[in-house]
Amino acid sequence: MIIGYTKEFAGGALNGAEATMPSSVSLPLSGKWALLVDIDEKLCDTLVITVKQKVTE
């Protein structure tokens, strides 16, 4: 399992959300990825994304 980013922080409201939290995810390969979304160690949802190509910095 790849853990993207976690931090004990809740910022202010943004775009209709009550709170925000900085996050970052790095996926090493293109293709379809399923990201498991959990809150307090409880699975809440699955986010499926398609990565077409790697962005180089």
C-alpha positions as CSV (number, residue, x, y, z in Angstrom):
1,M,0.0,0.0,0.0
2,I,1.3,3.5,-0.9
3,I,0.4,6.1,1.7
4,G,0.2,9.5,-0.1
5,Y,0.3,12.1,2.7
6,T,-1.3,12.4,6.1
7,K,-1.1,15.2,8.6
8,E,-3.0,16.3,11.7
9,F,-4.2,19.6,10.3
10,A,-7.5,21.2,9.3
11,G,-7.4,24.5,7.5
12,G,-10.1,26.9,6.8
13,A,-13.1,26.7,4.4
14,L,-12.4,26.4,0.6
15,N,-14.7,26.1,-2.4
16,G,-17.8,25.1,-0.3
17,A,-15.9,22.7,2.0
18,E,-16.0,23.3,5.7
19,A,-12.3,22.5,6.2
20,T,-9.3,21.7,4.1
21,M,-6.2,19.5,4.5
22,P,-3.0,19.6,2.4
23,S,-2.4,16.4,0.5
24,S,-0.1,15.0,-2.2
25,V,0.0,11.7,-4.1
26,S,2.7,10.4,-6.4
27,L,1.9,7.6,-8.8
28,P,5.0,6.0,-10.4
29,L,3.3,4.5,-13.5
30,S,0.6,5.5,-16.0
31,G,-2.6,3.4,-16.0
32,K,-5.7,3.0,-13.9
33,W,-5.3,3.4,-10.1
34,A,-7.8,2.7,-7.3
35,L,-7.2,4.9,-4.3
36,L,-8.8,3.8,-1.0
37,V,-10.2,6.7,1.0
38,D,-10.3,6.1,4.7
39,I,-11.1,8.4,7.6
40,D,-10.1,7.3,11.1
41,E,-9.1,3.9,9.7
42,K,-12.6,3.3,8.3
43,L,-12.9,2.8,4.5
44,C,-15.2,5.5,3.2
45,D,-14.9,5.3,-0.6
46,T,-12.7,4.3,-3.5
47,L,-11.4,6.9,-6.0
48,V,-10.5,5.5,-9.4
49,I,-8.3,7.6,-11.6
50,T,-6.5,7.1,-15.0
51,V,-3.0,8.5,-15.3
52,K,-2.1,9.0,-18.9
53,Q,1.6,9.9,-18.6
54,K,4.1,10.8,-15.9
55,V,4.7,14.5,-15.4
56,T,8.4,15.3,-14.9
57,E,9.6,18.2,-12.8
